[in-house]
């Protein structure tokens, strides 16, 4: 008879306050074994405080934290089977690469040969004698990783470790870090405010706001089907529509927009009452902008306000007759130098398929 494996990290109803400020407010989460788990949210949302409580650097005011099934809520950091990579790496400038990586071995009774293994793991063989100021940003990041991994943690905690890297190097290291995590098979808990980074690297992501978890799910799940307006907007779904319920039938919600446009969308959450106001989102890349309405799509009359060229795509800013503003993202698949199809002030029709409408939680 098979049993469900114990999660690597369990957080139960954890709260942390600093004076009158509630940094973490009743958070419960479970991180599976071998899972790459991202804590995503804006500055001040509580994600780093939560990570520091897992590490033991902050004590929760209430709640419990378990690692590999063991209650570590009051266990000091050096006795927890975790290690942490900090945003600024915290390398010792006067020590060599090998000395930085091996610094903690003396406290764990692990052999010095582990240093070479850890450096090989992060592809820094041959740089053992260099000092941090002789390394690139990406190499310093790898030294910090090797120093954390050499102690053989059961969970690795990462506090925005790629924030100091330039965009091209960051993308390269993202791929390397994900490959390393799969090779090691241990849980990574990763804090970031960068939505693209979280979506690209994690197996699951928890989106946080004001100390609370707004939504947990796979990257595709939270991106395509946000549950709240905060999650939708934070992940770039800035188009929020307001409609009125006409009726609900067989899992389909029949709505009417303010201009009289009717649409049927997949129902979500509890039953809705007739004439109840409902808000839903449609991602910018799911919208189209046309000169004439398409019979295959929901169509809303709009006026084009502005266009922003992004190279691979063009962003269109439009307003409907009520003054509501929406954003359309279209791929630039035409010929180089081709004129844009709409000028500012042009009338147009905003179109989308009903299945791309995601109803938000109240």
VOGU-3710 file (C-alpha; in Angstrom, 3 decimals, decimal comma):
1> xxxxxxxxxx> 0,000/0,000/0,000  1,523/3,335/-1,108  1,501/6,417/1,104  1,782/10,072/0,179  5,353/11,247/0,841  5,864/13,802/3,597  6,308/17,359/2,241  9,797/18,826/2,568  8,425/22,027/4,122  5,100/22,530/5,899
11> xxxxxxxxxx> 3,958/25,967/7,045  0,815/26,025/9,174  -1,053/29,244/10,072  2,187/31,195/10,448  1,969/34,844/11,496  4,771/37,365/12,024  4,391/40,926/13,251  6,913/43,729/13,592  5,307/46,172/15,998  2,016/47,248/14,430
21> xxxxxxxxxx> 2,937/45,810/11,014  1,763/42,299/10,109  4,416/40,991/7,703  2,998/37,449/7,390  -0,666/36,868/8,127  -1,857/33,293/8,789  0,015/31,630/5,898  -0,266/27,867/5,298  1,776/26,184/2,553  3,332/22,810/1,750
31> xxxxxxxxxx> 6,405/22,328/-0,450  6,809/18,834/-1,885  10,010/16,804/-1,969  12,095/17,687/-4,983  9,833/20,638/-5,824  10,963/24,029/-7,121  8,590/26,351/-5,262  8,475/30,116/-5,857  7,214/32,795/-3,472  6,193/35,651/-5,773
41> xxxxxxxxxx> 4,996/39,126/-4,955  5,860/42,828/-4,760  8,257/44,349/-2,237  6,823/44,265/1,266  4,385/41,403/0,655  6,041/39,128/3,271  7,806/36,614/1,010  11,333/37,226/2,348  10,100/37,244/5,959  8,458/33,874/5,308
51> xxxxxxxxxx> 11,698/32,528/3,817  13,692/33,766/6,824  11,260/31,989/9,161  11,831/28,722/7,274  15,589/29,313/7,651  15,219/30,112/11,352  16,452/33,718/11,185  13,029/34,968/12,292  10,716/33,301/14,801  6,995/33,198/13,980
61> xxxxxxxxxx> 4,644/34,881/16,403  2,132/32,085/15,838  1,884/28,879/13,843  4,275/26,002/13,115  6,989/25,126/10,610  8,021/21,552/9,838  10,915/20,385/7,656  10,958/16,759/6,529  8,203/16,072/9,065  10,126/17,525/12,022
71> xxxxxxxxxx> 8,831/20,544/13,928  11,558/23,196/13,687  9,506/26,219/14,784  11,877/26,935/17,703  14,982/25,204/16,333  17,960/27,566/15,666  19,168/28,033/12,072  22,353/25,940/12,364  20,354/22,910/13,471  17,907/22,971/10,567
81> xxxxxxxxxx> 18,557/20,814/7,452  18,407/23,900/5,209  20,803/26,393/3,711  20,228/29,802/2,201  21,580/31,770/-0,752  21,264/35,504/-0,145  20,557/38,245/-2,666  24,006/39,810/-2,157  25,744/36,390/-1,888  27,621/37,440/1,343
91> xxxxxxxxxx> 30,976/36,027/0,195  34,085/36,681/2,290  36,235/39,031/0,150  39,529/37,958/1,779  38,961/34,224/1,190  39,490/32,258/-2,014  36,666/30,506/-3,841  37,612/27,178/-2,231  37,838/28,749/1,231  34,458/30,428/0,835
101> xxxxxxxxxx> 32,813/27,178/-0,269  34,437/25,112/2,461  33,886/27,604/5,277  31,040/25,704/6,912  32,477/22,205/6,586  34,353/22,433/9,880  31,042/22,796/11,729  29,383/19,821/10,030  32,218/17,262/10,189  32,154/16,856/6,405
111> xxxxxxxxxx> 35,334/16,062/4,417  37,201/18,841/2,568  36,840/16,818/-0,657  33,238/18,051/-0,752  34,546/21,463/-1,920  35,769/20,066/-5,237  32,502/18,179/-5,744  30,429/21,298/-5,085  32,526/23,445/-7,443  32,266/20,812/-10,173
121> xxxxxxxxxx> 28,499/20,773/-9,685  28,272/24,515/-10,458  30,964/24,382/-13,170  33,669/26,353/-11,348  36,493/23,816/-11,597  39,874/25,537/-11,852  38,809/28,725/-10,065  39,511/27,482/-6,544  42,295/30,037/-5,845  40,557/33,147/-7,099
131> xxxxxxxxxx> 39,001/35,702/-4,780  35,462/37,095/-5,206  36,684/40,375/-6,760  38,336/38,339/-9,544  35,039/36,753/-10,566  32,120/37,840/-12,738  28,659/38,334/-11,258  27,519/34,949/-12,550  30,576/33,223/-11,092  30,038/34,842/-7,667
141> xxxxxxxxxx> 26,456/33,618/-7,769  27,712/30,077/-8,435  30,175/30,308/-5,527  27,282/31,239/-3,209  25,317/28,264/-4,546  28,259/25,887/-4,078  28,775/27,139/-0,498  25,128/26,369/0,272  25,115/22,974/-1,461  28,392/21,687/-0,007
151> xxxxxxxxxx> 26,641/21,227/3,354  24,139/18,838/1,752  20,910/20,610/2,792  17,573/18,866/2,444  15,988/22,188/1,423  17,698/25,097/-0,357  16,327/28,598/0,243  17,060/31,327/-2,315  16,339/35,004/-1,642  16,286/36,699/-5,082
161> xxxxxxxxxx> 19,759/35,309/-5,922  19,607/36,466/-9,562  18,592/40,079/-8,899  22,144/41,445/-9,356  22,684/39,794/-12,750  22,107/41,489/-16,111  19,054/40,235/-18,094  20,947/37,968/-20,526  23,036/36,336/-17,792  19,962/36,015/-15,589
171> xxxxxxxxxx> 18,163/33,939/-18,243  21,226/31,713/-18,658  21,553/31,132/-14,910  17,795/30,443/-14,597  18,188/27,451/-16,909  21,295/26,263/-15,042  19,631/26,602/-11,651  16,561/24,645/-12,742  18,768/21,894/-14,193  20,789/21,783/-10,966
181> xxxxxxxxxx> 17,655/21,432/-8,879  16,445/18,509/-10,979  19,833/16,827/-10,707  19,968/17,168/-6,917  16,327/16,229/-6,366  15,924/18,433/-3,273  13,313/21,110/-2,627  14,181/24,676/-3,640  12,165/27,556/-2,163  12,791/30,628/-4,270
191> xxxxxxxxxx> 11,788/34,237/-3,493  11,359/36,671/-6,375  9,363/39,748/-7,398  9,957/38,944/-11,090  6,885/37,189/-12,507  8,714/35,895/-15,613  11,429/34,392/-13,414  8,872/32,634/-11,205  6,913/31,285/-14,169  10,048/30,060/-15,977
201> xxxxxxxxxx> 11,655/28,280/-13,032  9,044/26,964/-10,610  6,966/23,802/-10,457  4,459/25,708/-8,337  4,159/29,330/-7,321  2,504/31,116/-4,399  1,497/34,703/-5,175  1,588/36,875/-2,043  0,104/40,266/-1,184  0,123/42,140/2,136
211> xxxxxxxxxx> 1,344/39,129/4,105  -1,197/36,690/2,686  -1,178/34,047/-0,032  -3,566/35,089/-2,798  -3,207/31,945/-4,937  -1,086/28,794/-5,219  -0,758/26,715/-8,359  1,318/25,724/-11,322  2,824/28,586/-13,344  0,336/27,951/-16,157
221> xxxxxxxxxx> -2,537/27,717/-13,668  -1,969/31,074/-11,971  -1,065/32,788/-15,263  -4,034/31,564/-17,298  -6,630/31,401/-14,518  -5,994/34,037/-11,833  -8,484/33,895/-8,982  -8,258/37,492/-7,764  -7,796/40,878/-9,383  -4,454/41,316/-7,595
231> xxxxxxxxxx> -3,058/38,091/-9,066  -4,418/38,965/-12,500  -2,863/42,419/-12,547  0,438/41,306/-10,998  0,790/38,674/-13,724  0,024/41,170/-16,480  -3,697/40,551/-17,059  -4,608/44,233/-16,861  -7,912/43,995/-18,748  -10,666/43,856/-16,122
241> xxxxxxxxxx> -14,250/43,898/-17,434  -17,422/44,466/-15,419  -20,618/42,689/-16,447  -24,035/41,783/-15,081  -25,307/38,245/-14,635  -28,255/37,343/-16,865  -28,474/33,713/-15,752  -26,351/30,647/-14,989  -26,941/27,282/-16,625  -24,998/23,996/-16,946
251> xxxxxxxxxx> -21,734/25,479/-15,693  -21,967/28,481/-18,028  -22,401/32,057/-16,851  -24,405/34,289/-19,210  -23,319/37,905/-18,839  -24,105/41,295/-20,319  -21,632/44,154/-20,639  -22,707/47,752/-20,016  -23,053/48,431/-23,766  -25,457/45,491/-24,136
261> xxxxxxxxxx> -22,919/42,989/-25,487  -23,810/39,478/-24,291  -21,402/36,624/-23,692  -21,360/33,159/-22,134  -18,258/32,302/-20,104  -17,144/29,291/-18,036  -18,594/29,580/-14,530  -16,205/29,696/-11,587  -16,843/29,669/-7,853  -20,258/29,695/-6,173
271> xxxxxxxxxx> -23,572/30,218/-8,014  -24,269/33,777/-9,122  -27,563/35,627/-8,818  -29,386/37,384/-11,633  -28,242/41,025/-12,057  -25,255/40,404/-9,778  -22,150/42,374/-10,895  -19,239/40,198/-11,990  -15,666/41,096/-12,870  -13,598/39,049/-15,287
281> xxxxxxxxxx> -10,216/39,378/-16,993  -8,910/38,679/-20,471  -5,136/38,600/-20,975  -3,754/41,198/-23,474  -2,391/38,489/-25,791  -5,836/36,853/-25,967  -7,426/40,017/-27,357  -7,521/41,086/-31,000  -8,021/44,494/-32,569  -10,008/44,624/-35,815
291> xxxxxxxxxx> -11,415/47,225/-38,194  -14,718/45,323/-38,387  -16,241/42,933/-35,823  -15,678/39,203/-36,269  -18,731/36,912/-35,959  -16,513/34,296/-34,317  -15,597/36,572/-31,398  -17,150/38,794/-28,771  -16,758/42,327/-30,146  -16,628/45,587/-28,250
301> xxxxxxxxxx> -16,464/48,985/-29,981  -13,376/50,956/-28,889  -11,207/53,907/-29,872  -7,451/53,432/-30,328  -5,473/55,774/-28,061  -1,859/54,728/-28,512  0,494/52,052/-29,777  3,824/51,005/-28,232  6,319/49,084/-30,354  8,159/46,308/-28,443
311> xxxxxxxxxx> 10,012/44,677/-31,327  8,444/41,225/-31,379  5,046/42,669/-30,470  3,018/45,868/-30,453  0,984/47,004/-27,452  -2,278/48,811/-28,251  -4,031/51,039/-25,718  -7,773/51,417/-26,371  -10,868/52,792/-24,598  -14,485/51,748/-24,857
321> xxxxxxxxxx> -17,469/54,098/-24,969  -17,655/54,213/-21,167  -14,020/55,311/-20,899  -12,676/51,965/-19,653  -9,092/51,355/-20,777  -7,801/48,038/-22,181  -4,521/46,726/-23,534  -4,024/44,476/-26,565  -0,733/42,698/-27,297  -0,285/41,575/-30,918
331> xxxxxxxxxx> 2,662/39,757/-32,485  4,538/41,626/-35,214  4,352/39,001/-37,950  4,270/41,416/-40,903  6,972/42,701/-43,216  9,677/45,040/-41,881  8,651/48,676/-42,260  4,973/47,831/-42,705  2,677/50,595/-41,447  0,700/49,970/-38,270
341> xxxxxxxxxx> -2,978/49,224/-39,043  -4,473/51,768/-36,605  -3,626/55,388/-35,923  -4,439/57,145/-32,628  -8,083/58,171/-32,640  -9,164/55,385/-35,011  -12,361/53,434/-34,289  -11,863/49,691/-33,929  -13,364/46,569/-32,405  -11,888/44,696/-29,463
351> xxxxxxxxxx> -12,430/40,954/-29,928  -11,887/37,805/-27,909  -13,180/34,266/-27,525  -15,516/33,721/-24,574  -13,376/30,845/-23,254  -10,554/33,323/-22,533  -12,738/35,225/-20,044  -11,673/34,339/-16,478  -14,217/35,260/-13,785  -12,617/36,635/-10,617
361> xx> -13,366/35,784/-7,014  -15,210/38,500/-5,083
//
